[in-house]
């Protein structure tokens, strides 16, 4: 008969961990989380009381159902995909007329862009153009006036020359 190894084996028991060592990491993590959340709450509470916005700086509007107008920054390049992506260095608002996935033909208006800064620049340039146009017209009138003055001096000189020749013939 074959004997087993039961007599050679010793059952070793793991030493029991104390309750303190078992729960110490959990208690430490909970304590740190609570301390951080309290510090964050105090900071937010202090900052919230100092942030006051005057009522006259706020803008109120009535919400209506209609076309979606998104604030964007657009340079004018559109990458067509499932969702259109607009790239720009200028700020403004874009109003999309076509939905993602909708068919677009050449010449169709996909979106309109309105930018207060660009509108202001356009108005300034138009004012500068009208000022330069009026200066150019003024210069044309001044040149015409000088030409008429020169023609008058020339006519007077011709009349004086004719009178001097007649005087010469009489003499």
C-alpha positions as CSV (number, residue, x, y, z in Angstrom):
1,X,0.0,0.0,0.0
2,X,1.3,3.5,-0.9
3,X,1.4,5.9,1.9
4,X,0.3,9.5,1.2
5,X,2.2,12.6,2.1
6,X,-0.2,13.7,4.7
7,X,2.3,13.1,7.5
8,X,4.9,15.3,5.8
9,X,2.6,18.2,5.0
10,X,2.1,20.9,7.5
11,X,-0.8,23.3,7.1
12,X,0.4,26.8,7.6
13,X,-2.0,29.5,8.5
14,X,-1.6,33.0,7.2
15,X,-1.0,35.3,10.1
16,X,-4.2,37.3,10.7
17,X,-3.8,40.9,9.8
18,X,-4.9,43.3,12.3
19,X,-8.1,45.3,11.6
20,X,-6.2,48.5,11.6
21,X,-3.8,47.3,8.9
22,X,-6.7,46.0,6.8
23,X,-8.7,49.3,6.8
24,X,-5.9,51.8,7.0
25,X,-5.4,52.4,3.2
26,X,-9.2,52.8,2.7
27,X,-9.5,55.2,5.6
28,X,-6.5,57.2,4.3
29,X,-7.8,57.5,0.8
30,X,-11.3,58.5,2.1
31,X,-9.7,61.1,4.4
32,X,-7.7,62.6,1.5
33,X,-10.7,62.7,-0.8
34,X,-12.8,64.4,1.8
35,X,-10.1,67.0,2.6
36,X,-9.6,67.8,-1.1
37,X,-13.4,68.2,-1.7
38,X,-13.7,70.5,1.3
39,X,-10.8,72.6,0.1
40,X,-12.3,72.8,-3.4
41,X,-15.8,73.6,-2.0
42,X,-14.3,76.5,0.2
43,X,-12.4,77.9,-2.8
44,X,-15.5,77.7,-5.1
45,X,-17.7,79.3,-2.4
46,X,-15.2,82.2,-1.9
47,X,-14.9,82.8,-5.6
48,X,-18.6,82.6,-6.2
49,X,-19.3,85.4,-3.7
50,X,-16.8,87.7,-5.4
51,X,-18.2,87.2,-8.9
52,X,-20.9,89.8,-9.4
53,X,-22.2,90.7,-12.8
54,X,-24.1,93.9,-13.4
55,X,-27.6,93.4,-14.8
56,X,-27.1,96.0,-17.5
57,X,-24.2,93.9,-18.9
58,X,-26.4,90.8,-19.4
59,X,-28.4,90.3,-22.6
60,X,-31.8,88.7,-22.5
61,X,-33.6,87.3,-25.5
62,X,-36.8,85.3,-26.3
63,X,-36.1,81.8,-27.5
64,X,-37.8,81.0,-30.7
65,X,-37.8,77.9,-32.9
66,X,-36.0,78.4,-36.1
67,X,-32.7,78.0,-37.9
68,X,-29.7,77.2,-35.7
69,X,-27.0,79.9,-35.7
70,X,-23.7,78.9,-34.3
71,X,-20.9,81.1,-33.1
72,X,-17.7,80.1,-35.0
73,X,-14.4,81.4,-36.2
74,X,-14.4,81.0,-40.0
75,X,-11.7,81.4,-42.6
76,X,-13.9,80.1,-45.4
77,X,-12.7,76.5,-45.9
78,X,-15.3,73.8,-45.3
79,X,-14.3,70.2,-45.0
80,X,-17.3,68.0,-46.0
81,X,-17.8,64.9,-44.0
82,X,-20.5,63.5,-41.8
83,X,-20.4,66.9,-40.0
84,X,-19.1,70.0,-41.7
85,X,-16.0,71.5,-40.0
86,X,-15.3,75.2,-40.5
87,X,-11.7,76.6,-40.0
88,X,-11.0,80.2,-39.4
89,X,-8.9,82.8,-37.7
90,X,-11.7,85.4,-37.6
91,X,-14.7,85.3,-35.2
92,X,-18.3,85.5,-36.3
93,X,-21.5,83.7,-36.6
94,X,-22.4,81.1,-39.3
95,X,-25.9,80.1,-40.3
96,X,-26.0,76.7,-42.0
97,X,-28.6,76.2,-44.8
98,X,-27.7,72.5,-45.5
99,X,-27.8,69.7,-43.0
100,X,-25.0,67.1,-42.8
101,X,-25.6,64.4,-45.4
102,X,-27.9,66.6,-47.5
103,X,-27.1,66.8,-51.2
104,X,-25.3,70.0,-52.4
105,X,-25.1,71.2,-56.0
106,X,-22.5,73.6,-57.3
107,X,-23.6,77.2,-56.7
108,X,-25.8,76.3,-53.7
109,X,-25.5,78.5,-50.6
110,X,-24.2,76.2,-47.8
111,X,-23.8,78.9,-45.1
112,X,-23.7,82.6,-44.5
113,X,-21.2,84.2,-42.2
114,X,-21.7,87.4,-40.3
115,X,-18.9,88.9,-38.4
116,X,-19.3,92.3,-36.6
117,X,-15.5,92.8,-36.8
118,X,-15.4,92.2,-40.6
119,X,-18.5,94.3,-41.1
120,X,-16.9,97.1,-39.2
121,X,-13.7,96.7,-41.3
122,X,-15.8,96.7,-44.5
123,X,-17.6,99.9,-43.5
124,X,-14.3,101.6,-42.7
125,X,-12.9,100.6,-46.0
126,X,-16.0,101.8,-47.8
127,X,-15.8,105.2,-46.0
128,X,-12.1,105.4,-47.0
129,X,-13.1,104.6,-50.6
130,X,-15.7,107.3,-50.7
131,X,-13.3,109.8,-49.2
132,X,-10.6,108.9,-51.8
133,X,-13.2,109.1,-54.5
134,X,-14.3,112.6,-53.5
135,X,-10.6,113.6,-53.3
136,X,-10.0,112.3,-56.8
137,X,-13.1,114.2,-58.1
138,X,-11.8,117.3,-56.3
139,X,-8.4,116.8,-58.0
140,X,-10.1,116.4,-61.4
141,X,-12.0,119.7,-60.8
142,X,-8.9,121.4,-59.6
143,X,-7.0,120.3,-62.7
144,X,-9.8,121.4,-65.0
145,X,-9.9,124.8,-63.2
146,X,-6.1,125.1,-63.7
147,X,-6.5,124.2,-67.4
148,X,-9.2,126.8,-67.8
149,X,-7.0,129.4,-66.1
150,X,-4.1,128.5,-68.4
151,X,-6.3,128.7,-71.4
152,X,-7.5,132.1,-70.3
153,X,-3.9,133.3,-69.8
154,X,-3.1,131.9,-73.3
155,X,-6.1,133.7,-74.8
156,X,-5.2,136.9,-73.2
157,X,-1.6,136.5,-74.4
158,X,-2.9,135.9,-78.0
159,X,-5.1,138.9,-77.8
160,X,-2.2,141.1,-76.5
161,X,0.0,139.7,-79.3
162,X,-2.6,140.5,-81.9
163,X,-3.0,144.0,-80.5
164,X,0.8,144.5,-80.4
165,X,1.0,143.4,-84.1
166,X,-1.7,145.9,-85.1
167,X,0.1,148.6,-83.1
168,X,3.3,147.7,-85.0
169,X,1.5,147.9,-88.4
170,X,0.1,151.3,-87.5
171,X,3.3,152.6,-86.3
